Amino acid sequence: MAEDSRARNTLDHLTRMASDYVNHINVKGIDTPEMQAAVKDLHVTTMQGEYYTKPLSFDALVEKYYTA
């Protein structure tokens, strides 16, 4: 996305169109700071992906949230 202007333009058009119909647009798959920068100025409400939170294994999740 960061280096692909066609993909960025496509996302721009889709988010502009969607913003006419919905109030919240979430973009998934933001994995790098470059990807975040590429979409931050589009009609996007929130972003999510590994750039923000790395996935946890089930065991790591249990250890982090369910053990004292």
CNS distance restraints for C-alpha pairs under 8 A (distance, minus, plus):
assign (resid   1 and name CA) (resid   5 and name CA) 7.16 0.50 0.50
assign (resid   1 and name CA) (resid   7 and name CA) 5.83 0.50 0.50
assign (resid   1 and name CA) (resid   8 and name CA) 5.81 0.50 0.50
assign (resid   1 and name CA) (resid  35 and name CA) 6.08 0.50 0.50
assign (resid   1 and name CA) (resid  38 and name CA) 6.95 0.50 0.50
assign (resid   2 and name CA) (resid   8 and name CA) 7.44 0.50 0.50
assign (resid   2 and name CA) (resid  34 and name CA) 5.65 0.50 0.50
assign (resid   2 and name CA) (resid  35 and name CA) 5.09 0.50 0.50
assign (resid   2 and name CA) (resid  37 and name CA) 7.69 0.50 0.50
assign (resid   2 and name CA) (resid  38 and name CA) 5.32 0.50 0.50
assign (resid   4 and name CA) (resid   8 and name CA) 6.35 0.50 0.50
assign (resid   5 and name CA) (resid   9 and name CA) 5.95 0.50 0.50
assign (resid   6 and name CA) (resid  10 and name CA) 6.08 0.50 0.50
assign (resid   7 and name CA) (resid  11 and name CA) 6.19 0.50 0.50
assign (resid   8 and name CA) (resid  12 and name CA) 6.07 0.50 0.50
assign (resid   8 and name CA) (resid  38 and name CA) 7.23 0.50 0.50
assign (resid   8 and name CA) (resid  39 and name CA) 7.37 0.50 0.50
assign (resid   9 and name CA) (resid  13 and name CA) 6.21 0.50 0.50
assign (resid  10 and name CA) (resid  14 and name CA) 6.18 0.50 0.50
assign (resid  11 and name CA) (resid  15 and name CA) 5.98 0.50 0.50
assign (resid  12 and name CA) (resid  16 and name CA) 6.13 0.50 0.50
assign (resid  12 and name CA) (resid  42 and name CA) 5.84 0.50 0.50
assign (resid  12 and name CA) (resid  43 and name CA) 7.23 0.50 0.50
assign (resid  13 and name CA) (resid  17 and name CA) 6.19 0.50 0.50
assign (resid  14 and name CA) (resid  18 and name CA) 6.03 0.50 0.50
assign (resid  15 and name CA) (resid  19 and name CA) 5.94 0.50 0.50
assign (resid  15 and name CA) (resid  25 and name CA) 7.21 0.50 0.50
assign (resid  15 and name CA) (resid  42 and name CA) 6.96 0.50 0.50
assign (resid  15 and name CA) (resid  43 and name CA) 5.36 0.50 0.50
assign (resid  15 and name CA) (resid  44 and name CA) 6.76 0.50 0.50
assign (resid  16 and name CA) (resid  20 and name CA) 6.94 0.50 0.50
assign (resid  16 and name CA) (resid  42 and name CA) 7.78 0.50 0.50
assign (resid  16 and name CA) (resid  43 and name CA) 5.91 0.50 0.50
assign (resid  17 and name CA) (resid  21 and name CA) 7.40 0.50 0.50
assign (resid  18 and name CA) (resid  22 and name CA) 6.06 0.50 0.50
assign (resid  18 and name CA) (resid  25 and name CA) 7.56 0.50 0.50
assign (resid  19 and name CA) (resid  23 and name CA) 6.28 0.50 0.50
assign (resid  19 and name CA) (resid  24 and name CA) 7.58 0.50 0.50
assign (resid  19 and name CA) (resid  25 and name CA) 7.30 0.50 0.50
assign (resid  19 and name CA) (resid  43 and name CA) 6.74 0.50 0.50
assign (resid  24 and name CA) (resid  44 and name CA) 7.44 0.50 0.50
assign (resid  24 and name CA) (resid  45 and name CA) 5.55 0.50 0.50
assign (resid  24 and name CA) (resid  46 and name CA) 7.70 0.50 0.50
assign (resid  25 and name CA) (resid  43 and name CA) 7.37 0.50 0.50
assign (resid  25 and name CA) (resid  44 and name CA) 5.13 0.50 0.50
assign (resid  25 and name CA) (resid  45 and name CA) 5.05 0.50 0.50
assign (resid  25 and name CA) (resid  46 and name CA) 6.49 0.50 0.50
assign (resid  26 and name CA) (resid  44 and name CA) 6.15 0.50 0.50
assign (resid  26 and name CA) (resid  45 and name CA) 5.84 0.50 0.50
assign (resid  26 and name CA) (resid  46 and name CA) 4.69 0.50 0.50
assign (resid  26 and name CA) (resid  47 and name CA) 5.38 0.50 0.50
assign (resid  26 and name CA) (resid  48 and name CA) 7.42 0.50 0.50
assign (resid  27 and name CA) (resid  44 and name CA) 6.93 0.50 0.50
assign (resid  27 and name CA) (resid  46 and name CA) 6.46 0.50 0.50
assign (resid  27 and name CA) (resid  47 and name CA) 4.74 0.50 0.50
assign (resid  27 and name CA) (resid  48 and name CA) 6.36 0.50 0.50
assign (resid  28 and name CA) (resid  47 and name CA) 5.85 0.50 0.50
assign (resid  28 and name CA) (resid  48 and name CA) 4.90 0.50 0.50
assign (resid  28 and name CA) (resid  49 and name CA) 5.69 0.50 0.50
assign (resid  29 and name CA) (resid  47 and name CA) 7.97 0.50 0.50
assign (resid  29 and name CA) (resid  48 and name CA) 6.26 0.50 0.50
assign (resid  29 and name CA) (resid  49 and name CA) 4.60 0.50 0.50
assign (resid  29 and name CA) (resid  50 and name CA) 7.13 0.50 0.50
assign (resid  30 and name CA) (resid  35 and name CA) 5.76 0.50 0.50
assign (resid  30 and name CA) (resid  36 and name CA) 6.04 0.50 0.50
assign (resid  30 and name CA) (resid  47 and name CA) 6.71 0.50 0.50
assign (resid  30 and name CA) (resid  48 and name CA) 5.75 0.50 0.50
assign (resid  30 and name CA) (resid  49 and name CA) 4.46 0.50 0.50
assign (resid  30 and name CA) (resid  50 and name CA) 6.41 0.50 0.50
assign (resid  30 and name CA) (resid  51 and name CA) 5.92 0.50 0.50
assign (resid  30 and name CA) (resid  52 and name CA) 7.89 0.50 0.50
assign (resid  31 and name CA) (resid  35 and name CA) 6.65 0.50 0.50
assign (resid  31 and name CA) (resid  36 and name CA) 7.79 0.50 0.50
assign (resid  31 and name CA) (resid  49 and name CA) 5.42 0.50 0.50
assign (resid  31 and name CA) (resid  50 and name CA) 4.74 0.50 0.50
assign (resid  31 and name CA) (resid  51 and name CA) 4.32 0.50 0.50
assign (resid  31 and name CA) (resid  52 and name CA) 7.67 0.50 0.50
assign (resid  32 and name CA) (resid  36 and name CA) 6.49 0.50 0.50
assign (resid  32 and name CA) (resid  50 and name CA) 7.68 0.50 0.50
assign (resid  32 and name CA) (resid  51 and name CA) 5.32 0.50 0.50
assign (resid  33 and name CA) (resid  37 and name CA) 6.19 0.50 0.50
assign (resid  33 and name CA) (resid  51 and name CA) 6.97 0.50 0.50
assign (resid  34 and name CA) (resid  38 and name CA) 6.15 0.50 0.50
assign (resid  35 and name CA) (resid  39 and name CA) 6.54 0.50 0.50
assign (resid  36 and name CA) (resid  40 and name CA) 5.83 0.50 0.50
assign (resid  36 and name CA) (resid  47 and name CA) 7.90 0.50 0.50
assign (resid  37 and name CA) (resid  41 and name CA) 7.71 0.50 0.50
assign (resid  39 and name CA) (resid  44 and name CA) 7.55 0.50 0.50
assign (resid  40 and name CA) (resid  44 and name CA) 6.97 0.50 0.50
assign (resid  48 and name CA) (resid  52 and name CA) 6.42 0.50 0.50
assign (resid  48 and name CA) (resid  53 and name CA) 7.91 0.50 0.50
assign (resid  49 and name CA) (resid  53 and name CA) 6.44 0.50 0.50
assign (resid  49 and name CA) (resid  54 and name CA) 7.66 0.50 0.50
assign (resid  50 and name CA) (resid  54 and name CA) 4.72 0.50 0.50
assign (resid  50 and name CA) (resid  55 and name CA) 6.98 0.50 0.50
assign (resid  56 and name CA) (resid  60 and name CA) 5.82 0.50 0.50
assign (resid  56 and name CA) (resid  61 and name CA) 5.91 0.50 0.50
assign (resid  57 and name CA) (resid  61 and name CA) 6.19 0.50 0.50
assign (resid  58 and name CA) (resid  62 and name CA) 6.23 0.50 0.50
assign (resid  59 and name CA) (resid  63 and name CA) 6.13 0.50 0.50
assign (resid  60 and name CA) (resid  64 and name CA) 5.96 0.50 0.50
assign (resid  61 and name CA) (resid  65 and name CA) 6.03 0.50 0.50
assign (resid  61 and name CA) (resid  66 and name CA) 7.71 0.50 0.50
assign (resid  62 and name CA) (resid  66 and name CA) 5.03 0.50 0.50
assign (resid  62 and name CA) (resid  67 and name CA) 6.77 0.50 0.50
assign (resid  63 and name CA) (resid  67 and name CA) 5.31 0.50 0.50
